Amino acid sequence: MKTIYCLFLLCLISTSCLAQGTPEAAGFAAVNSATQSDDAVLDYDLCASENESSLRLRYTTGKLKAERRWQFFRATDNVRMRILNTNPANYSVTLTTIGLQNDYVVNASPLSELATTPVGETPDAGIKEAAGLNLDSFSQMMGAGGQADSTVTVNRANIEEAVRKSQSLLTTYLVFLRETRRKLLAEPCLSSAGIDEILDQNVPNSTLSRTELISLQQQLLAKLDAEDQLRVDSETQLTEIQAELDQWFSLRAGSIVRGPTMPARDKDYIRFEVKKQFIGGSEVSLPVIDIPVYGNFRMNVSTGLIVSRLVDHTYLAIDSNVLNPAVADEPTSSTTAATARKVPVLEKPALATIGVGALLHCYHTRPWFRGALAPALSVGASLNATGRYTLMLGGSLIVGNSQRMVLTTGYAVGPVTRLQKPYEAAQEPYSDKTNAYDFSGAQFPTTTQTLGGWFFGLTWNMSSRRNPIAN
């Protein structure tokens, strides 16, 4: 039994020491150590559906930190938060980061000018003229890199026709962008991916992309004189389209609010508070987000009950003829009775002593079982019911996400009472060879010795991980 107990204690202490020396052990095994120095980015998606998680932890490389159902930072991470898919035309977003070296506030002002941009009138005639057109033939006519194909005769009439038809398509595209943006601005949240999808799709009524159509128009205009009215009008149109695209790019950039990048070391939790300030005055506070940080070195003190195997012994003085039945059965004379000697017999001791004590725990925080278990190396002292102090060394398991309850076992050293020399306690089975002494008292004298034995502690941690501020 003692061997099993010693092996268990050795494993517990070695596990604690291993956790302190290897920051990639156990809970971090799923994390690629090659990305340890990468920034950890916590994405908060305001457009997430009920079946999707609104939080996702990524590295700046875009690779998921680990496939897990909960998020945590490592002490080696440089962390920041991004709020995705906001609508900067309807409200501003305030992001407050608590628990870093300082509290940081990022206030993204609403892009009110986006909501008031007028939508131009649709030139119906131009739309009808452009319906069903495909400018691939004009692109082919111009040849690769905008150079004229040698097999095609390029004259002014052909160029003007191509410019007007591409101009019609550009007008269609400009109206499409403005109408689509007006509808998007009424939505509670905007998806940057959705904006990219709209900007990357082909121009309506054409197989050309936006960049291809604009590039083609620029190539065609280069064939016209600078003072040509058709060229002037088309360049003005391209300027309007670029201004509209700038609005889209601003809308896309404003849909992502980026917090500061700061180190997570020496923190237990980092807290993110997000508020939405709508145009018109109303404010909405979103749920507070607490992300735990693991891998930091901690030293905590706990107090509570200590159970120790260090117990005092009491030795009764028993007549030798009582312990030796063979002698007791013989006829006794007055001389024998008068010379009966005493044997020191150990009175059955208590199984353990109970006291109160305090333990100092040294450990690295670990994400085991969602942070509910943390092995620690512990030292401490206790005061038992007899008023004696005991020194303790052992291993602990700190239990719970708030790390309040501590279970500790190990080796204790302290003073206990034992039989005073030169007396020797009787050992079973008793016989006529059992040591007997001339003694007249009821108990043999004892002395105080310093010995060791196991102990178990159930203590309460004086500090908690629930505070997002520094340790």
C-alpha positions in Angstrom: 0.0 0.0 0.0 2.8 2.4 0.9 4.5 1.6 -2.4 1.3 2.4 -4.4 0.9 5.7 -2.5 4.5 6.7 -3.1 4.2 6.0 -6.8 1.0 8.1 -7.0 2.6 11.0 -5.1 5.7 10.8 -7.4 3.6 10.9 -10.5 1.6 13.8 -9.2 4.7 15.9 -8.4 6.5 15.0 -11.6 3.4 15.9 -13.6 3.3 19.3 -11.9 7.0 19.9 -12.7 6.6 18.7 -16.3 3.7 21.1 -16.8 5.8 24.0 -15.5 8.7 23.2 -17.8 6.9 22.3 -21.1 4.4 24.9 -22.2 3.4 22.7 -25.1 2.4 19.7 -23.0 -1.0 18.1 -22.7 -3.7 20.7 -23.5 -1.4 22.4 -26.0 -0.6 19.2 -27.9 -3.3 20.0 -30.4 -1.7 23.4 -31.2 1.1 23.5 -33.8 4.2 24.7 -31.9 5.5 26.2 -35.1 2.8 28.9 -34.9 3.5 29.7 -31.2 4.7 33.2 -32.0 1.8 34.1 -34.3 -0.8 36.6 -33.3 -4.0 35.1 -32.0 -7.0 36.8 -33.5 -10.5 36.4 -32.0 -13.1 37.0 -34.6 -16.6 38.1 -33.3 -19.1 37.7 -36.1 -22.2 39.8 -35.7 -23.9 38.0 -38.5 -23.5 34.5 -37.2 -26.7 32.4 -37.3 -28.1 30.6 -34.3 -26.5 27.4 -35.4 -23.1 28.9 -35.8 -20.6 30.1 -33.3 -20.1 33.9 -33.3 -16.6 33.4 -31.9 -13.7 31.9 -33.8 -10.0 32.0 -32.8 -7.5 32.3 -35.6 -3.9 33.1 -36.2 -3.1 36.0 -38.5 -2.1 33.4 -41.1 -5.8 32.4 -41.3 -5.2 29.0 -39.9 -7.5 27.8 -37.1 -5.6 27.6 -33.8 -7.2 24.2 -33.0 -10.4 22.3 -33.6 -12.1 22.8 -30.3 -15.4 23.9 -28.9 -14.0 26.6 -26.7 -11.5 29.4 -27.0 -8.4 30.3 -25.0 -5.2 32.3 -25.4 -1.7 31.1 -24.6 0.6 33.2 -22.5 2.9 33.4 -25.5 0.2 34.8 -27.8 -0.1 38.4 -29.0 -3.8 38.8 -29.1 -6.4 41.0 -30.6 -10.1 41.0 -31.4 -11.9 41.7 -34.7 -15.6 42.5 -34.9 -16.8 41.3 -38.3 -19.8 42.2 -40.4 -20.9 45.4 -38.7 -22.9 48.0 -40.6 -21.0 51.3 -40.3 -23.7 53.2 -41.9 -26.2 52.5 -39.1 -24.2 52.5 -35.9 -20.7 52.9 -34.5 -19.0 50.1 -32.6 -17.0 50.6 -29.4 -14.6 47.7 -28.4 -13.1 47.8 -25.0 -10.3 45.4 -24.1 -9.7 44.8 -20.4 -6.9 42.9 -18.9 -4.0 43.9 -21.1 -1.3 46.4 -19.9 -3.9 49.1 -20.3 -7.6 49.1 -21.1 -7.9 49.9 -24.8 -11.0 51.5 -26.4 -11.5 51.4 -30.2 -14.4 53.5 -31.4 -15.4 53.0 -35.0 -17.4 56.1 -36.1 -20.4 55.5 -38.3 -20.0 56.2 -42.0 -23.1 58.4 -42.2 -22.1 59.8 -45.6 -22.7 56.3 -47.1 -26.3 56.4 -46.2 -26.9 59.8 -47.8 -25.2 59.2 -51.1 -27.8 59.9 -53.8 -28.6 57.2 -56.2 -28.5 58.4 -59.8 -31.4 58.1 -62.2 -31.4 55.1 -64.5 -31.1 56.0 -68.2 -33.8 53.6 -69.5 -32.7 54.1 -73.1 -29.1 53.1 -72.2 -30.3 50.1 -70.3 -32.4 48.9 -73.1 -29.6 49.4 -75.6 -27.2 47.5 -73.5 -29.5 44.6 -72.8 -28.1 41.3 -74.0 -24.8 42.8 -75.2 -21.6 40.9 -74.9 -18.4 42.9 -75.3 -16.2 39.8 -75.7 -16.2 40.6 -79.5 -14.8 44.0 -78.9 -12.2 42.7 -76.6 -11.2 40.2 -79.3 -11.2 43.1 -81.9 -8.8 45.0 -79.8 -6.5 42.0 -79.4 -4.3 41.0 -76.5 -3.0 43.9 -74.4 -5.4 46.3 -76.2 -3.5 46.1 -79.5 -5.6 46.0 -82.7 -5.9 42.6 -84.3 -4.2 42.6 -87.7 -7.2 40.7 -89.3 -9.7 43.3 -88.2 -10.1 46.8 -89.6 -10.3 49.2 -86.7 -11.9 52.5 -87.6 -13.4 55.4 -85.7 -17.0 54.2 -86.2 -16.1 50.8 -84.7 -14.3 52.4 -81.8 -17.2 54.8 -81.1 -19.7 52.0 -81.2 -17.6 49.9 -78.8 -17.2 52.9 -76.4 -21.0 53.6 -76.4 -21.9 50.0 -75.8 -19.4 49.6 -73.0 -20.6 53.0 -71.6 -24.1 51.6 -71.5 -22.9 48.5 -69.6 -20.9 50.8 -67.2 -24.1 52.8 -66.6 -25.9 49.6 -65.9 -23.2 48.6 -63.5 -23.2 52.0 -61.7 -26.9 51.8 -61.1 -26.6 48.2 -59.9 -23.9 49.2 -57.4 -25.9 52.2 -56.1 -29.2 50.3 -55.8 -27.5 47.3 -54.1 -25.6 49.5 -51.7 -28.8 51.2 -50.7 -30.4 47.9 -49.9 -27.4 46.7 -47.9 -27.3 49.8 -45.8 -30.7 48.9 -44.4 -29.4 45.5 -43.1 -28.4 45.2 -39.4 -25.1 43.7 -40.3 -22.8 43.5 -43.4 -20.8 40.6 -44.5 -17.4 41.6 -45.9 -17.4 38.3 -47.8 -20.7 39.2 -49.3 -19.5 42.6 -50.4 -16.5 40.9 -52.0 -18.8 38.6 -53.8 -20.9 41.4 -55.2 -17.8 43.3 -56.3 -16.3 40.3 -58.0 -19.3 39.1 -59.9 -19.7 39.9 -63.6 -21.2 43.1 -64.8 -24.9 42.7 -65.4 -25.8 41.9 -69.0 -22.2 40.9 -69.7 -19.7 38.1 -69.3 -17.0 40.6 -68.3 -15.8 41.4 -64.8 -15.7 44.9 -63.5 -12.0 45.2 -64.0 -12.2 43.7 -67.5 -14.9 46.2 -68.6 -13.1 49.2 -67.1 -9.9 48.1 -68.6 -11.5 47.6 -72.0 -13.2 51.1 -71.9 -9.8 52.7 -71.0 -8.2 51.0 -73.9 -11.0 52.2 -76.3 -10.8 55.7 -75.0 -7.1 55.8 -75.6 -7.9 55.5 -79.3 -9.9 58.8 -79.2 -8.6 62.3 -79.0 -8.3 63.9 -75.6 -10.8 66.6 -76.5 -13.4 64.2 -78.0 -16.7 64.7 -76.2 -17.4 61.0 -76.1 -14.0 60.4 -74.4 -14.7 63.2 -71.9 -18.1 61.8 -71.0 -16.8 58.3 -70.7 -13.9 59.5 -68.4 -16.4 61.3 -66.3 -18.4 58.1 -66.1 -15.4 56.2 -65.0 -14.7 58.8 -62.3 -18.2 58.3 -61.0 -17.8 54.5 -61.0 -14.5 54.8 -59.1 -16.2 57.1 -56.6 -18.9 54.6 -56.1 -16.4 51.8 -55.7 -14.6 53.9 -53.1 -17.8 53.9 -51.1 -18.0 50.1 -51.4 -14.4 49.8 -50.3 -15.1 52.1 -47.3 -18.2 50.1 -46.5 -16.2 46.9 -46.6 -13.4 48.3 -44.4 -15.9 49.8 -42.0 -17.6 46.4 -41.6 -14.5 45.1 -39.6 -13.5 46.8 -36.4 -10.0 45.8 -35.3 -8.8 46.0 -31.7 -5.2 46.5 -30.6 -2.6 43.7 -30.7 -1.1 43.1 -27.2 0.7 40.3 -25.4 -1.4 38.0 -23.2 1.3 37.1 -20.7 0.7 37.5 -17.0 -3.1 37.5 -17.3 -5.7 35.0 -16.3 -8.5 36.4 -18.5 -8.8 39.0 -21.2 -12.2 40.6 -21.3 -13.8 42.2 -24.4 -16.8 44.5 -24.1 -18.6 45.5 -27.3 -21.2 48.3 -27.6 -23.2 49.5 -30.6 -24.2 53.2 -30.8 -26.9 53.7 -33.3 -27.4 56.9 -35.3 -30.1 58.6 -33.3 -28.7 57.9 -29.8 -29.7 54.4 -28.7 -27.0 52.2 -27.4 -26.8 48.4 -27.2 -24.3 46.4 -25.1 -23.5 43.0 -26.4 -22.7 40.1 -24.0 -19.3 40.4 -22.3 -16.7 38.0 -23.7 -14.1 36.5 -21.3 -11.3 34.5 -22.9 -9.0 32.6 -20.5 -5.2 32.7 -20.8 -3.2 29.5 -20.0 0.5 29.0 -19.7 1.3 31.6 -17.1 3.2 30.8 -13.9 1.2 31.3 -10.7 1.8 31.2 -7.0 -1.3 30.9 -4.8 -2.0 30.4 -1.1 -4.8 28.2 0.1 -6.0 27.4 3.6 -8.2 24.6 5.0 -8.2 21.2 6.7 -5.1 19.0 6.9 -5.3 15.3 7.8 -1.9 13.9 8.8 -0.7 10.4 9.8 1.6 12.0 12.5 -0.1 10.9 15.7 1.1 10.7 19.3 1.7 7.3 21.0 0.8 6.4 24.6 2.3 3.4 26.3 0.5 1.6 29.1 2.3 -0.1 31.9 0.9 -3.7 32.0 1.9 -6.5 34.4 4.2 -9.0 32.8 2.3 -11.9 34.2 -0.9 -10.6 32.6 0.8 -10.5 29.2 2.3 -14.0 29.6 -0.5 -16.5 30.2 2.0 -19.3 31.0 3.2 -17.4 34.0 -0.2 -16.3 35.0 -1.4 -19.9 35.1 1.3 -21.0 37.6 0.7 -20.8 41.3 1.7 -17.5 42.6 3.3 -16.9 45.9 3.4 -13.7 47.7 6.9 -13.2 46.6 6.0 -13.6 42.9 3.2 -11.1 43.2 5.3 -8.6 44.9 8.0 -8.8 42.2 5.7 -8.6 39.1 7.3 -6.3 36.5 5.7 -3.9 34.0 5.7 -4.1 30.2 5.2 -1.0 28.0 2.3 -1.7 25.6 1.3 0.7 22.9 -2.2 1.9 23.4 -4.1 1.8 20.1 -3.4 5.2 18.4 -5.7 7.3 16.4 -5.7 6.7 12.6 -4.8 10.4 11.9 -4.8 13.9 13.3 -6.8 16.8 12.0 -5.7 20.4 11.9 -5.7 23.6 9.9 -3.0 24.7 7.6 -1.9 26.9 4.7 -0.2 25.8 1.5 1.7 27.7 -1.1 1.1 26.3 -4.7 3.5 26.9 -7.6 2.2 25.9 -11.1 1.5 26.8 -14.7 -2.1 27.2 -15.6 -3.2 24.5 -18.0 -6.2 24.1 -20.3 -6.9 20.6 -19.1 -10.6 19.8 -18.9 -11.4 23.4 -19.9 -9.1 24.7 -17.2 -10.8 22.7 -14.5 -7.6 20.9 -13.4 -4.2 22.3 -12.7 -1.3 20.2 -11.1 0.9 22.1 -8.7 3.9 21.7 -6.4 3.0 22.7 -2.9 4.7 23.5 0.4 3.1 24.6 3.6 2.6 24.3 7.4 -0.3 23.2 9.6 -1.3 23.3 13.3 -3.0 20.1 14.5 -5.4 19.5 17.4 -2.5 18.8 19.8 -1.0 22.3 19.2 2.0 21.0 17.2 3.2 22.5 13.9 3.8 20.3 10.9 5.8 21.1 7.7 4.4 19.7 4.4 5.6 19.0 0.9 3.5 17.4 -1.9 1.6 17.7 -5.1 -1.8 19.3 -5.5 -4.7 19.3 -8.0 -6.4 22.7 -8.2 -9.9 22.0 -9.2 -12.5 24.2 -11.0 -12.4 26.9 -13.6 -12.1 29.5 -10.9 -9.4 27.4 -9.3 -10.8 27.7 -5.8 -10.7 24.1 -4.4 -7.4 22.4 -3.9 -6.7 18.7 -3.2 -3.2 18.1 -1.9 -1.3 15.0 -0.7 2.3 14.5 0.2 4.8 14.0 3.0 4.6 15.8 6.3 7.3 16.2 9.0 6.6 17.2 12.6 6.9 16.4 16.3 5.2 13.3 17.8 5.5 11.5 21.2 7.3 8.1 21.3 8.5 5.8 24.1 11.3 7.3 26.1 14.7 5.5 26.1 15.8 3.0 27.4 12.3 1.4 27.5 11.3 -0.8 24.5 7.6 -1.4 23.7 6.4 -5.0 23.8 5.8 -6.6 20.4 3.1 -9.2 19.8 3.0 -12.1 20.3 3.9 -11.6 23.9 6.1 -14.2 25.6 8.3 -14.7 28.6 11.1 -12.9 26.7 9.1 -9.7 26.4 11.0 -6.8 28.0 9.7 -6.0 31.5 10.8 -3.3 33.7 10.5 -2.3 37.4 8.0 0.5 37.0 5.2 1.6 39.3 3.2 4.1 37.2 0.2 3.6 34.9 1.9 4.8 31.7 5.5 4.7 30.6 7.2 8.1 30.0 7.4 9.4 26.4 9.6 11.9 24.6 9.1 14.1 21.6 10.7 13.1 18.3 10.5 14.6 14.7 9.2 12.0 12.3 7.5 12.0 8.9 4.3 10.6 7.4 1.6 11.1 4.8 -0.9 14.0 4.8 -3.9 15.0 2.8 -5.3 18.5 2.6 -8.6 19.9 1.4 -8.1 23.7 1.1 -9.6 26.8 -0.4 -7.6 29.0 -2.7 -7.4 32.6 -1.6 -7.2 33.9 -5.1 -9.4 33.3 -8.2 -8.9 33.2 -12.0 -12.1 35.0 -12.5 -10.5 38.4 -12.4 -9.5 39.5 -15.9 -7.0 42.0 -14.5 -3.4 41.1 -13.9 -2.5 38.5 -11.2 
